[in-house]
Amino acid sequence: MGTVTIRWFGHAFFLVSDGIKIAIDPFKNLEGYPNPVVAADVVLVTHDHFDHNKTETIKGNPQIVRGQGKKSAKGIEFLGIKTFHDENRGKDRGENTIFVFEMNGIRLAHCGDLGHLLRDDQVKEIGRVDVLMIPVGGFYTIDAKAAWQNVEKIKPKIVIPMHFKQPSRGDGLPIATVDHFLQGRKNITKMEKNILTLEKDKLPQETSIYVLNYK
């Protein structure tokens, strides 16, 4: 088995790679963040809000994947699970897609701007998850409490919190910092960098939180 590298650019923007490069929820001109130069083979868009859907910024002529159901791109199967951006079945902020896919035996899920507690049927559809990228900042998405409740439902091996306030970057978003999500939790690793490299055989047995550091 090879490795999977996860690179975080802040907010909900990730690049996941095992050789094939998958960009997720790219942004452009987001307050407090520089615009990263990213090339990818595939771009996943969880919903069409301006801070998640700037596919035109990704170099390399990637395939774009949106929406629910099973999709295939560059030899990788993607499962899109329909969820909502709010607790009012999308009436406030629309629909959202959780994407689940596997690379080098590691099953990953990116929650986009999930805005509610997952139903049991949604958890069943998501299935086994090794790495969960989940928003924790509240206001636009689930808050720290709801995020942890969803973690307990999904039971991933690794949790990567995203979509939280970073005062050091001067981002003016009215959302909470990651500290609220981490309070009272164990198995926390605060990374010095924004990159995490994983191998299937070396994943933790207990749910562990990795906070990536986007400088």
C-alpha positions in Angstrom: 0.0 0.0 0.0 1.2 3.5 -0.8 0.5 6.8 0.9 -2.2 9.4 0.7 -1.2 13.1 1.2 -3.7 15.6 2.4 -2.9 19.3 2.0 -5.1 22.0 3.5 -5.3 25.5 2.1 -7.7 26.8 4.8 -11.5 27.0 5.0 -12.7 23.8 3.2 -10.1 23.7 0.4 -8.0 20.5 0.3 -5.8 18.7 -2.2 -5.8 14.9 -1.6 -3.3 12.9 -3.6 -1.9 9.3 -4.1 -0.5 10.3 -7.5 -4.0 11.3 -8.7 -4.7 14.7 -7.4 -8.1 15.7 -6.1 -8.9 19.3 -5.2 -11.9 19.9 -3.0 -13.9 23.1 -2.6 -11.4 25.6 -4.0 -11.9 29.3 -3.2 -10.5 32.6 -4.6 -10.1 36.0 -3.0 -11.4 34.8 0.4 -10.7 37.2 3.2 -7.5 36.4 5.1 -6.2 33.8 2.7 -3.8 34.0 -0.2 -4.9 32.3 -3.5 -2.9 29.1 -3.7 -1.7 27.8 -7.0 -3.0 24.3 -7.3 -3.1 21.7 -10.2 -5.3 18.7 -10.0 -6.8 15.8 -12.0 -10.3 16.1 -10.4 -12.2 18.9 -8.6 -15.0 18.1 -6.1 -17.5 20.8 -5.5 -19.8 20.2 -2.4 -22.0 23.2 -3.2 -22.1 26.2 -5.4 -21.2 29.0 -2.9 -18.4 31.4 -3.9 -16.0 30.2 -1.2 -16.2 26.6 -2.3 -16.7 26.5 -6.1 -13.9 28.3 -7.9 -13.0 25.4 -10.2 -11.5 27.8 -12.8 -8.6 28.5 -10.4 -7.4 24.8 -10.6 -4.8 24.1 -13.2 -4.3 20.9 -15.2 -7.7 20.8 -17.0 -9.4 18.7 -14.2 -12.6 16.8 -14.4 -15.3 18.5 -12.2 -17.5 16.3 -10.0 -20.7 17.7 -8.4 -23.9 16.4 -6.8 -25.2 13.2 -5.3 -24.9 9.6 -6.5 -22.1 7.6 -7.8 -19.6 9.3 -10.1 -16.3 8.2 -11.7 -13.3 10.3 -12.6 -9.7 9.4 -13.4 -10.4 5.8 -12.3 -11.7 6.8 -8.9 -15.2 6.2 -7.7 -16.9 9.1 -5.8 -20.1 8.8 -3.8 -22.0 12.0 -3.3 -24.5 11.9 -0.4 -27.2 14.6 -0.4 -27.3 16.7 2.7 -28.2 20.3 3.5 -26.4 23.5 4.3 -28.7 24.3 7.2 -31.1 22.7 9.7 -34.1 23.6 7.6 -33.7 21.0 4.8 -31.9 23.5 2.6 -34.5 26.3 2.7 -32.0 28.7 4.2 -28.7 27.9 2.4 -29.5 25.2 -0.1 -28.2 21.6 -0.6 -24.8 20.3 0.2 -22.9 17.1 -0.8 -20.7 14.9 1.3 -18.2 13.2 -0.9 -16.8 9.8 0.0 -13.9 8.2 -2.0 -11.0 5.8 -1.5 -7.3 6.2 -2.3 -4.7 3.5 -1.5 -7.1 1.7 0.7 -7.9 4.8 2.8 -11.5 5.9 2.7 -12.0 9.6 2.9 -15.1 11.8 3.4 -15.4 15.6 3.0 -18.5 17.1 4.5 -18.5 20.4 2.7 -20.7 23.0 4.5 -22.8 20.4 6.4 -25.4 22.2 8.4 -27.2 19.5 10.4 -26.9 16.3 12.3 -26.8 13.3 10.0 -29.7 10.9 9.9 -29.0 7.2 10.4 -29.7 6.4 6.8 -27.2 9.1 5.7 -24.6 7.6 8.1 -25.2 4.2 6.6 -24.9 5.5 3.1 -21.5 7.2 4.0 -20.3 3.8 5.4 -16.8 3.2 6.7 -14.6 6.3 7.0 -11.0 6.5 7.8 -10.5 10.2 7.4 -13.3 12.7 8.0 -12.9 16.4 7.0 -15.7 18.2 8.8 -16.7 21.9 9.5 -16.6 22.9 13.1 -16.9 26.7 13.1 -20.7 27.1 13.3 -22.8 30.0 12.0 -22.8 28.9 8.4 -22.3 25.2 9.2 -22.6 22.8 12.2 -20.9 24.0 15.3 -18.4 22.2 17.5 -21.0 20.3 19.4 -22.9 19.1 16.3 -19.7 18.3 14.6 -18.6 16.0 17.4 -22.1 14.3 17.4 -21.6 13.6 13.7 -18.1 12.3 14.4 -19.5 9.9 17.0 -22.1 8.7 14.4 -19.5 8.1 11.6 -16.7 6.8 13.9 -13.7 7.7 11.6 -10.1 6.9 12.6 -8.9 10.5 11.8 -10.8 13.8 12.1 -9.5 16.9 10.3 -11.5 19.9 11.4 -12.0 22.7 8.8 -14.1 25.8 8.2 -13.1 27.5 11.4 -11.9 31.0 12.2 -8.2 31.7 12.1 -7.5 35.0 13.8 -3.8 34.8 12.8 -4.9 35.1 9.2 -7.2 38.1 9.9 -10.2 36.3 8.5 -13.3 38.2 9.4 -15.7 35.3 9.2 -18.2 35.2 12.1 -17.4 31.6 13.0 -15.6 30.0 16.0 -12.0 28.9 16.3 -11.1 25.3 16.4 -10.5 25.5 20.2 -14.2 25.0 20.8 -14.2 21.7 19.0 -11.0 20.5 20.7 -12.2 21.2 24.2 -12.4 18.1 26.3 -11.2 15.8 23.5 -8.3 13.4 23.5 -5.9 12.1 20.8 -5.2 15.6 19.5 -2.2 16.3 17.2 -1.6 19.9 16.3 0.5 19.9 13.1 3.2 22.4 12.3 2.4 22.2 8.6 -0.6 22.0 6.4 0.3 18.6 5.1 -0.6 15.1 6.5 0.7 11.9 4.9 -1.0 8.7 5.8 -0.6 4.9 5.2 -3.5 2.5 5.7 -1.6 0.2 7.9 -0.5 3.0 10.2 -3.9 4.6 10.9 -4.8 5.1 14.6 -7.1 2.6 16.2 -8.9 5.2 18.3 -10.5 8.3 16.7 -7.7 10.9 16.6 -7.9 14.6 15.7 -5.3 16.2 13.4 -5.4 20.0 13.3 -3.5 21.1 10.2 -1.7 24.4 10.4 -2.2 26.6 7.3 0.4 29.4 7.6 
